[in-house]
Amino acid sequence: MSAQLQALVDRVRRNERDWEATFHECIPTYDPDHPDQPAEDEYMGDYDQKNDDRAHDSRELLLDLTAELEALIRELETGK
C-alpha cells in the first residue's frame, strides 16, 4: 500500500519538475519567484499559453490520481 501511495506522490512531483523544466526551456526570461510577473513582457504570451497547458495537464493528473485513490480505497474496504 505505501508503495502505491509513494508512486502517486512520485508521479505528482515528476509532473511538477517536468513543467518547471518546460517553462525554463521555452521562456528565456522565466522566473517562478518573481512576485509580479513570471516573464518579461515579450514572453508573457508564451507563458500564458504554457500556463494554460499546465492547468489542463494538472486537471487530467488530478482526475487520474482520484481514480487511483478510489481504487485503493476500494481495496482497503474489501480487504483485497
C-alpha positions as CSV (number, residue, x, y, z in Angstrom):
1,M,0.0,0.0,0.0
2,S,2.7,2.5,0.9
3,A,4.5,1.7,-2.4
4,Q,1.3,2.5,-4.3
5,L,0.9,5.8,-2.4
6,Q,4.6,6.7,-3.0
7,A,4.1,6.0,-6.7
8,L,1.3,8.6,-6.7
9,V,3.5,11.1,-4.9
10,D,6.3,10.5,-7.3
11,R,4.1,11.0,-10.2
12,V,2.9,14.4,-9.0
13,R,6.5,15.5,-8.2
14,R,7.7,14.3,-11.6
15,N,4.9,16.2,-13.3
16,E,5.9,19.4,-11.5
17,R,9.6,19.0,-12.3
18,D,8.7,18.4,-16.0
19,W,6.6,21.5,-16.2
20,E,9.2,23.7,-14.5
21,A,11.7,22.4,-17.0
22,T,9.3,23.2,-19.9
23,F,8.9,26.7,-18.7
24,H,12.6,27.2,-18.4
25,E,13.3,25.8,-21.8
26,C,10.5,27.7,-23.6
27,I,10.6,31.0,-21.9
28,P,14.1,32.5,-21.7
29,T,13.2,35.0,-19.0
30,Y,11.0,32.7,-16.9
31,D,11.3,33.5,-13.2
32,P,9.0,31.5,-11.0
33,D,9.9,33.5,-7.9
34,H,9.1,37.0,-9.3
35,P,6.2,38.4,-7.3
36,D,4.5,40.3,-10.1
37,Q,5.3,38.8,-13.5
38,P,6.9,35.4,-14.2
39,A,8.4,36.5,-17.6
40,E,9.3,39.7,-19.4
41,D,6.5,41.3,-21.4
42,E,7.6,39.9,-24.8
43,Y,7.3,36.3,-23.4
44,M,4.1,36.7,-21.4
45,G,2.0,35.3,-24.3
46,D,4.2,32.2,-24.3
47,Y,3.9,32.0,-20.5
48,D,0.2,32.3,-20.6
49,Q,-0.1,29.5,-23.2
50,K,2.2,27.2,-21.3
51,N,0.3,28.0,-18.0
52,D,-3.0,27.1,-19.7
53,D,-1.5,23.8,-20.9
54,R,-0.1,23.2,-17.4
55,A,-3.5,23.8,-15.9
56,H,-5.2,21.3,-18.3
57,D,-2.4,18.7,-17.7
58,S,-2.8,19.2,-13.9
59,R,-6.5,18.7,-14.1
60,E,-6.0,15.5,-16.0
61,L,-3.4,14.3,-13.5
62,L,-5.8,15.1,-10.6
63,L,-8.6,13.1,-12.2
64,D,-6.2,10.2,-12.8
65,L,-5.0,10.3,-9.2
66,T,-8.5,10.5,-7.9
67,A,-9.4,7.3,-9.8
68,E,-6.3,5.6,-8.5
69,L,-7.1,6.6,-4.9
70,E,-10.6,5.4,-5.2
71,A,-9.3,2.0,-6.3
72,L,-7.0,1.9,-3.3
73,I,-9.9,2.8,-1.0
74,R,-12.0,0.0,-2.5
75,E,-9.1,-2.4,-1.9
76,L,-8.9,-1.3,1.7
77,E,-12.6,-1.6,2.2
78,T,-12.8,-5.1,0.7
79,G,-9.6,-6.3,2.3
80,K,-8.0,-7.3,-1.0
